[in-house]
Amino acid sequence: MIRKKNMKVRISVWLAAALILTAMTAGAFEASEIYIKAGRLFDSEQGVFVENQIIKVIGDRVVEVSASLKIPEGARIIDLSAKSVLPGLIDAHVHLMYLENLYGESNSLSMQGLKAVLMEGDALRALRGAARAKTFLEAGITAVQDLGNSGRFADIALRTAINEGSLIGPRLRVSGPGLSAAGGQFPGLLHEHQNLVDYEYRVIRSIEDGIQAVRENVNMGVDLIKLYADNAPNRAPCSHLQNYKGSQVPIPISTARW
């Protein structure tokens, strides 16, 4: 019984991905109408499956869902009458440009981060991020929020390529480099090499610099701001941003409300 349930879940997720891939690839964003016949459609508002639904898609948007929807003569139809269909899933915290090795001696944050900065670089990381983004979509995850650890705005480049149709992937919301105290998340880095942190994080040194950092990221086109308020596991907190002793956190946050 468990195996059958798992199989049904996998089929449903695969169908969600197939639906999006079919409707949104190569000329994805042209305003063409597609009608999908769904044998069973999951209604996430009610938490139930409803049967024999017709889904109307225009361009990259689902505009109507109904059991009585009329399909025009000659319209493009995707027949999933014998299948179960899910809405696209959302992953709110990913790092498409950063892959950690969980085992071995090189699994520390510093070693993984420095490898990404010094041995991979933004171009290779963006290419690998593109491959990972495609696997998310194929698994039925149609929207992703990428939160830092993407070099110097490699996430912006990936989002642009997906939006223009050059790459297949989910919708991306990206933060650019996260705002961090000295050291970023590279614990143990020697003083003479602290400049390497700037390739992965936007180190902020004062309230005013925090405001400027927000403006820099907004200017580059980010969708949101990521702030490492405690900077763990490093020992240098953002004391001018932490929520104690007259916290100034609202200052950069209010700046970020663009």
Contacts in CASP RR format, 6 or more apart in sequence:
PFRMAT RR
TARGET T0000
AUTHOR 0000-0000-0000
METHOD contacts of the structure
MODEL  1
MIRKKNMKVRISVWLAAALILTAMTAGAFEASEIYIKAGRLFDSEQGVFV
ENQIIKVIGDRVVEVSASLKIPEGARIIDLSAKSVLPGLIDAHVHLMYLE
NLYGESNSLSMQGLKAVLMEGDALRALRGAARAKTFLEAGITAVQDLGNS
GRFADIALRTAINEGSLIGPRLRVSGPGLSAAGGQFPGLLHEHQNLVDYE
YRVIRSIEDGIQAVRENVNMGVDLIKLYADNAPNRAPCSHLQNYKGSQVP
IPISTARW
8 84 0 8 1.000
11 83 0 8 1.000
11 84 0 8 1.000
12 42 0 8 1.000
12 84 0 8 1.000
12 85 0 8 1.000
12 86 0 8 1.000
13 86 0 8 1.000
13 89 0 8 1.000
13 139 0 8 1.000
13 140 0 8 1.000
14 138 0 8 1.000
14 139 0 8 1.000
14 140 0 8 1.000
15 80 0 8 1.000
15 83 0 8 1.000
15 84 0 8 1.000
15 85 0 8 1.000
15 86 0 8 1.000
16 85 0 8 1.000
16 86 0 8 1.000
16 87 0 8 1.000
16 88 0 8 1.000
16 89 0 8 1.000
16 140 0 8 1.000
16 142 0 8 1.000
17 137 0 8 1.000
17 138 0 8 1.000
17 139 0 8 1.000
17 140 0 8 1.000
17 142 0 8 1.000
19 36 0 8 1.000
19 78 0 8 1.000
19 80 0 8 1.000
19 85 0 8 1.000
20 88 0 8 1.000
20 137 0 8 1.000
20 140 0 8 1.000
20 142 0 8 1.000
21 137 0 8 1.000
21 138 0 8 1.000
21 168 0 8 1.000
22 34 0 8 1.000
22 78 0 8 1.000
23 34 0 8 1.000
23 36 0 8 1.000
23 57 0 8 1.000
23 59 0 8 1.000
23 60 0 8 1.000
23 78 0 8 1.000
24 59 0 8 1.000
24 60 0 8 1.000
25 168 0 8 1.000
26 165 0 8 1.000
27 165 0 8 1.000
28 59 0 8 1.000
28 60 0 8 1.000
28 165 0 8 1.000
29 59 0 8 1.000
29 60 0 8 1.000
29 165 0 8 1.000
30 59 0 8 1.000
31 58 0 8 1.000
31 59 0 8 1.000
32 58 0 8 1.000
32 59 0 8 1.000
32 76 0 8 1.000
33 56 0 8 1.000
33 57 0 8 1.000
33 58 0 8 1.000
33 59 0 8 1.000
33 72 0 8 1.000
33 75 0 8 1.000
33 76 0 8 1.000
34 56 0 8 1.000
34 57 0 8 1.000
34 58 0 8 1.000
34 59 0 8 1.000
34 75 0 8 1.000
34 76 0 8 1.000
34 77 0 8 1.000
34 78 0 8 1.000
35 54 0 8 1.000
35 55 0 8 1.000
35 56 0 8 1.000
35 57 0 8 1.000
35 69 0 8 1.000
35 71 0 8 1.000
35 75 0 8 1.000
35 76 0 8 1.000
35 77 0 8 1.000
35 78 0 8 1.000
36 54 0 8 1.000
36 55 0 8 1.000
36 57 0 8 1.000
36 77 0 8 1.000
36 78 0 8 1.000
36 80 0 8 1.000
36 85 0 8 1.000
37 52 0 8 1.000
37 53 0 8 1.000
37 54 0 8 1.000
37 77 0 8 1.000
37 78 0 8 1.000
37 79 0 8 1.000
37 80 0 8 1.000
37 81 0 8 1.000
38 52 0 8 1.000
38 53 0 8 1.000
38 54 0 8 1.000
38 55 0 8 1.000
38 80 0 8 1.000
38 81 0 8 1.000
38 83 0 8 1.000
38 84 0 8 1.000
38 85 0 8 1.000
39 51 0 8 1.000
39 52 0 8 1.000
39 53 0 8 1.000
39 80 0 8 1.000
39 81 0 8 1.000
39 82 0 8 1.000
39 83 0 8 1.000
39 84 0 8 1.000
39 85 0 8 1.000
40 49 0 8 1.000
40 50 0 8 1.000
40 51 0 8 1.000
40 83 0 8 1.000
40 84 0 8 1.000
40 85 0 8 1.000
41 49 0 8 1.000
41 50 0 8 1.000
41 51 0 8 1.000
41 53 0 8 1.000
41 55 0 8 1.000
41 65 0 8 1.000
41 84 0 8 1.000
41 85 0 8 1.000
42 48 0 8 1.000
42 49 0 8 1.000
42 84 0 8 1.000
42 85 0 8 1.000
42 86 0 8 1.000
42 87 0 8 1.000
43 49 0 8 1.000
43 50 0 8 1.000
44 87 0 8 1.000
49 84 0 8 1.000
50 67 0 8 1.000
51 67 0 8 1.000
52 67 0 8 1.000
52 81 0 8 1.000
53 65 0 8 1.000
53 66 0 8 1.000
53 67 0 8 1.000
53 85 0 8 1.000
54 65 0 8 1.000
54 66 0 8 1.000
54 67 0 8 1.000
54 68 0 8 1.000
54 69 0 8 1.000
54 71 0 8 1.000
55 62 0 8 1.000
55 64 0 8 1.000
55 65 0 8 1.000
55 85 0 8 1.000
56 62 0 8 1.000
56 63 0 8 1.000
56 64 0 8 1.000
56 65 0 8 1.000
56 69 0 8 1.000
57 63 0 8 1.000
71 77 0 8 1.000
86 140 0 8 1.000
88 140 0 8 1.000
88 141 0 8 1.000
88 142 0 8 1.000
88 143 0 8 1.000
89 139 0 8 1.000
89 140 0 8 1.000
89 141 0 8 1.000
89 142 0 8 1.000
89 143 0 8 1.000
90 141 0 8 1.000
90 142 0 8 1.000
90 143 0 8 1.000
90 144 0 8 1.000
90 145 0 8 1.000
91 136 0 8 1.000
91 141 0 8 1.000
91 143 0 8 1.000
91 144 0 8 1.000
91 145 0 8 1.000
92 145 0 8 1.000
93 145 0 8 1.000
93 147 0 8 1.000
94 136 0 8 1.000
94 144 0 8 1.000
94 145 0 8 1.000
94 146 0 8 1.000
94 147 0 8 1.000
95 146 0 8 1.000
95 147 0 8 1.000
95 148 0 8 1.000
95 149 0 8 1.000
95 150 0 8 1.000
96 129 0 8 1.000
96 132 0 8 1.000
96 133 0 8 1.000
96 144 0 8 1.000
96 146 0 8 1.000
96 150 0 8 1.000
96 155 0 8 1.000
96 158 0 8 1.000
97 116 0 8 1.000
97 125 0 8 1.000
97 126 0 8 1.000
97 128 0 8 1.000
97 129 0 8 1.000
97 146 0 8 1.000
97 148 0 8 1.000
97 149 0 8 1.000
97 150 0 8 1.000
97 151 0 8 1.000
97 154 0 8 1.000
97 155 0 8 1.000
97 158 0 8 1.000
98 112 0 8 1.000
98 113 0 8 1.000
98 116 0 8 1.000
98 125 0 8 1.000
98 148 0 8 1.000
98 149 0 8 1.000
98 150 0 8 1.000
99 128 0 8 1.000
99 132 0 8 1.000
100 107 0 8 1.000
100 112 0 8 1.000
101 107 0 8 1.000
101 112 0 8 1.000
106 112 0 8 1.000
106 115 0 8 1.000
108 187 0 8 1.000
109 185 0 8 1.000
109 186 0 8 1.000
109 187 0 8 1.000
109 233 0 8 1.000
110 186 0 8 1.000
110 187 0 8 1.000
110 188 0 8 1.000
110 189 0 8 1.000
113 149 0 8 1.000
113 185 0 8 1.000
113 186 0 8 1.000
113 200 0 8 1.000
114 186 0 8 1.000
114 189 0 8 1.000
114 196 0 8 1.000
116 125 0 8 1.000
116 149 0 8 1.000
116 151 0 8 1.000
116 200 0 8 1.000
117 151 0 8 1.000
117 196 0 8 1.000
117 199 0 8 1.000
117 200 0 8 1.000
118 196 0 8 1.000
120 128 0 8 1.000
121 151 0 8 1.000
122 151 0 8 1.000
122 152 0 8 1.000
122 153 0 8 1.000
122 154 0 8 1.000
122 157 0 8 1.000
123 154 0 8 1.000
125 150 0 8 1.000
125 151 0 8 1.000
125 154 0 8 1.000
126 154 0 8 1.000
126 157 0 8 1.000
126 158 0 8 1.000
129 158 0 8 1.000
130 158 0 8 1.000
130 161 0 8 1.000
130 162 0 8 1.000
130 167 0 8 1.000
130 169 0 8 1.000
133 144 0 8 1.000
133 158 0 8 1.000
133 162 0 8 1.000
133 167 0 8 1.000
133 168 0 8 1.000
133 169 0 8 1.000
133 170 0 8 1.000
133 172 0 8 1.000
134 167 0 8 1.000
134 168 0 8 1.000
134 169 0 8 1.000
136 144 0 8 1.000
136 169 0 8 1.000
136 170 0 8 1.000
137 168 0 8 1.000
137 169 0 8 1.000
137 170 0 8 1.000
141 170 0 8 1.000
142 170 0 8 1.000
142 171 0 8 1.000
143 170 0 8 1.000
143 171 0 8 1.000
143 172 0 8 1.000
143 173 0 8 1.000
144 170 0 8 1.000
144 171 0 8 1.000
144 172 0 8 1.000
144 173 0 8 1.000
145 172 0 8 1.000
145 173 0 8 1.000
145 174 0 8 1.000
145 224 0 8 1.000
146 155 0 8 1.000
146 158 0 8 1.000
146 172 0 8 1.000
146 173 0 8 1.000
146 174 0 8 1.000
146 175 0 8 1.000
147 175 0 8 1.000
147 178 0 8 1.000
147 224 0 8 1.000
147 226 0 8 1.000
148 155 0 8 1.000
148 174 0 8 1.000
148 175 0 8 1.000
148 176 0 8 1.000
148 177 0 8 1.000
148 178 0 8 1.000
148 226 0 8 1.000
149 200 0 8 1.000
150 158 0 8 1.000
150 174 0 8 1.000
150 176 0 8 1.000
150 177 0 8 1.000
151 176 0 8 1.000
151 177 0 8 1.000
151 199 0 8 1.000
151 200 0 8 1.000
152 177 0 8 1.000
152 199 0 8 1.000
153 176 0 8 1.000
153 177 0 8 1.000
153 220 0 8 1.000
155 172 0 8 1.000
155 174 0 8 1.000
155 175 0 8 1.000
155 176 0 8 1.000
156 174 0 8 1.000
156 176 0 8 1.000
156 220 0 8 1.000
156 221 0 8 1.000
156 222 0 8 1.000
158 167 0 8 1.000
158 172 0 8 1.000
158 174 0 8 1.000
159 172 0 8 1.000
159 174 0 8 1.000
161 167 0 8 1.000
162 168 0 8 1.000
162 169 0 8 1.000
162 170 0 8 1.000
162 171 0 8 1.000
162 172 0 8 1.000
163 172 0 8 1.000
172 223 0 8 1.000
173 223 0 8 1.000
173 224 0 8 1.000
174 222 0 8 1.000
174 223 0 8 1.000
174 224 0 8 1.000
175 217 0 8 1.000
175 222 0 8 1.000
175 223 0 8 1.000
175 224 0 8 1.000
175 225 0 8 1.000
175 226 0 8 1.000
176 217 0 8 1.000
176 220 0 8 1.000
176 222 0 8 1.000
176 226 0 8 1.000
177 200 0 8 1.000
177 201 0 8 1.000
177 202 0 8 1.000
177 217 0 8 1.000
178 201 0 8 1.000
178 202 0 8 1.000
178 217 0 8 1.000
178 225 0 8 1.000
178 226 0 8 1.000
178 227 0 8 1.000
178 228 0 8 1.000
179 201 0 8 1.000
179 202 0 8 1.000
179 204 0 8 1.000
179 210 0 8 1.000
179 213 0 8 1.000
179 214 0 8 1.000
179 217 0 8 1.000
179 225 0 8 1.000
179 226 0 8 1.000
179 227 0 8 1.000
179 228 0 8 1.000
179 238 0 8 1.000
179 252 0 8 1.000
180 197 0 8 1.000
180 201 0 8 1.000
180 202 0 8 1.000
180 203 0 8 1.000
180 204 0 8 1.000
180 228 0 8 1.000
180 231 0 8 1.000
180 238 0 8 1.000
181 203 0 8 1.000
181 204 0 8 1.000
181 228 0 8 1.000
181 231 0 8 1.000
181 234 0 8 1.000
181 236 0 8 1.000
181 237 0 8 1.000
181 238 0 8 1.000
181 239 0 8 1.000
181 241 0 8 1.000
182 194 0 8 1.000
182 197 0 8 1.000
182 203 0 8 1.000
182 205 0 8 1.000
182 234 0 8 1.000
182 236 0 8 1.000
183 189 0 8 1.000
183 194 0 8 1.000
183 197 0 8 1.000
183 201 0 8 1.000
183 203 0 8 1.000
183 231 0 8 1.000
183 234 0 8 1.000
183 236 0 8 1.000
184 197 0 8 1.000
184 200 0 8 1.000
184 201 0 8 1.000
184 203 0 8 1.000
184 228 0 8 1.000
184 231 0 8 1.000
184 234 0 8 1.000
185 200 0 8 1.000
185 201 0 8 1.000
185 228 0 8 1.000
185 231 0 8 1.000
185 232 0 8 1.000
185 233 0 8 1.000
185 234 0 8 1.000
186 196 0 8 1.000
186 197 0 8 1.000
186 200 0 8 1.000
186 234 0 8 1.000
187 233 0 8 1.000
187 234 0 8 1.000
187 235 0 8 1.000
188 234 0 8 1.000
189 196 0 8 1.000
189 197 0 8 1.000
197 203 0 8 1.000
201 228 0 8 1.000
202 213 0 8 1.000
202 216 0 8 1.000
202 217 0 8 1.000
204 210 0 8 1.000
204 213 0 8 1.000
204 238 0 8 1.000
204 241 0 8 1.000
204 252 0 8 1.000
206 240 0 8 1.000
207 240 0 8 1.000
207 241 0 8 1.000
207 248 0 8 1.000
207 251 0 8 1.000
207 252 0 8 1.000
210 241 0 8 1.000
210 251 0 8 1.000
210 252 0 8 1.000
210 255 0 8 1.000
211 251 0 8 1.000
211 252 0 8 1.000
211 255 0 8 1.000
213 252 0 8 1.000
214 225 0 8 1.000
214 252 0 8 1.000
214 255 0 8 1.000
214 256 0 8 1.000
215 255 0 8 1.000
217 225 0 8 1.000
218 225 0 8 1.000
218 256 0 8 1.000
218 258 0 8 1.000
224 256 0 8 1.000
225 252 0 8 1.000
225 253 0 8 1.000
225 256 0 8 1.000
227 238 0 8 1.000
227 241 0 8 1.000
227 249 0 8 1.000
227 252 0 8 1.000
227 253 0 8 1.000
228 238 0 8 1.000
229 237 0 8 1.000
229 238 0 8 1.000
229 241 0 8 1.000
229 242 0 8 1.000
229 243 0 8 1.000
229 249 0 8 1.000
230 237 0 8 1.000
230 238 0 8 1.000
230 242 0 8 1.000
231 237 0 8 1.000
231 238 0 8 1.000
239 245 0 8 1.000
240 248 0 8 1.000
241 247 0 8 1.000
241 248 0 8 1.000
241 249 0 8 1.000
241 252 0 8 1.000
242 249 0 8 1.000
243 249 0 8 1.000
END
